[in-house]
Amino acid sequence: MLATIYHADQTIFRDTLFYMNGSTICPVETVQEFWPTHYYVAGTVEITDYHDTFEASQNLDSGWGDGNQRSTSVGDIVESDGRYYIVAPVGYDPIDLPTWESACV
């Protein structure tokens, strides 16, 4: 199966990290403010499960996609099988675009 990875653009990348590190603001609130204007399709990866997207989109040994993408990081979004997930500090939080229902508490 294919997964589409949406990277946060430079405008919000640092803000997304700030909200993710110790803040009481749910990461989905950050995405809600900036989606879709500050996210872009970084590329697609072949996976067996959405958990595979993080490893498949890192630049540790070589570039992924066309080789010009940065590594997927906290705050980026993965779409797999019609479902959306935000990359969390550990794992993924499911989100429901565009209704913004989230597993965040």
C-alpha positions as CSV (number, residue, x, y, z in Angstrom):
1,M,0.0,0.0,0.0
2,L,1.1,3.6,-0.5
3,A,1.2,6.3,2.1
4,T,1.3,10.0,1.3
5,I,3.5,12.2,3.5
6,Y,2.7,15.8,4.1
7,H,5.5,17.9,5.5
8,A,4.9,21.1,7.5
9,D,6.6,24.0,5.7
10,Q,9.4,26.0,7.2
11,T,6.9,28.6,8.4
12,I,5.4,26.3,11.0
13,F,8.0,23.6,11.5
14,R,9.6,25.2,14.5
15,D,6.2,26.2,16.0
16,T,5.0,22.6,15.6
17,L,7.9,21.3,17.5
18,F,7.3,23.9,20.2
19,Y,3.7,22.8,20.7
20,M,4.8,19.2,20.8
21,N,7.4,19.6,23.5
22,G,5.8,19.9,26.9
23,S,3.0,22.2,25.9
24,T,-0.6,21.6,27.0
25,I,-1.8,22.4,23.5
26,C,-2.8,19.3,21.5
27,P,-0.6,19.0,18.3
28,V,-3.8,18.8,16.3
29,E,-4.6,22.3,17.2
30,T,-1.4,23.4,15.5
31,V,-2.2,21.5,12.4
32,Q,-5.8,22.9,12.4
33,E,-4.4,26.4,12.3
34,F,-2.1,25.8,9.4
35,W,-3.7,23.0,7.3
36,P,-3.7,23.0,4.3
37,T,-1.8,26.2,3.4
38,H,1.4,25.4,5.3
39,Y,1.6,21.7,4.5
40,Y,2.7,20.2,1.2
41,V,2.9,16.7,-0.3
42,A,6.5,15.6,0.3
43,G,6.0,12.3,-1.5
44,T,4.7,8.7,-1.2
45,V,6.3,5.6,0.1
46,E,5.4,1.9,-0.2
47,I,4.5,0.5,3.1
48,T,2.7,-2.5,4.7
49,D,1.4,-0.5,7.7
50,Y,1.2,3.2,8.4
51,H,3.8,2.7,11.2
52,D,6.3,2.0,8.4
53,T,6.2,5.6,7.0
54,F,8.6,7.1,9.5
55,E,11.4,4.6,8.8
56,A,10.7,4.8,5.0
57,S,11.0,8.5,4.9
58,Q,14.2,9.2,6.8
59,N,17.5,10.4,5.2
60,L,19.8,8.3,7.3
61,D,21.5,6.2,4.6
62,S,20.0,7.9,1.5
63,G,17.3,10.3,0.5
64,W,13.8,9.1,0.0
65,G,11.3,10.1,-2.7
66,D,13.2,12.0,-5.3
67,G,16.0,12.6,-2.8
68,N,15.2,16.2,-2.1
69,Q,12.9,15.7,0.9
70,R,13.9,16.2,4.5
71,S,13.3,13.4,6.9
72,T,9.7,13.1,8.2
73,S,9.5,14.6,11.7
74,V,7.1,15.4,14.5
75,G,4.2,17.5,13.3
76,D,4.2,16.0,9.8
77,I,1.1,14.2,8.5
78,V,0.7,10.7,7.0
79,E,-2.3,9.6,4.9
80,S,-2.7,5.9,4.5
81,D,-5.7,4.0,3.4
82,G,-7.9,7.1,3.6
83,R,-6.9,7.8,7.2
84,Y,-4.7,10.6,8.5
85,Y,-2.1,10.5,11.3
86,I,0.1,13.3,12.8
87,V,3.6,12.2,13.7
88,A,3.8,12.5,17.5
89,P,6.9,12.6,19.7
90,V,6.4,8.8,20.0
91,G,4.3,7.1,17.4
92,Y,1.3,8.7,15.7
93,D,-2.0,10.4,16.7
94,P,-4.9,9.7,14.4
95,I,-6.7,12.8,13.1
96,D,-9.8,13.2,11.1
97,L,-9.3,15.8,8.4
98,P,-11.2,18.1,8.0
99,T,-13.3,17.6,11.1
100,W,-10.3,17.6,13.4
101,E,-11.4,14.8,15.7
102,S,-8.4,13.5,17.5
103,A,-7.1,11.0,20.0
104,C,-5.3,13.8,21.8
105,V,-6.2,14.5,25.4
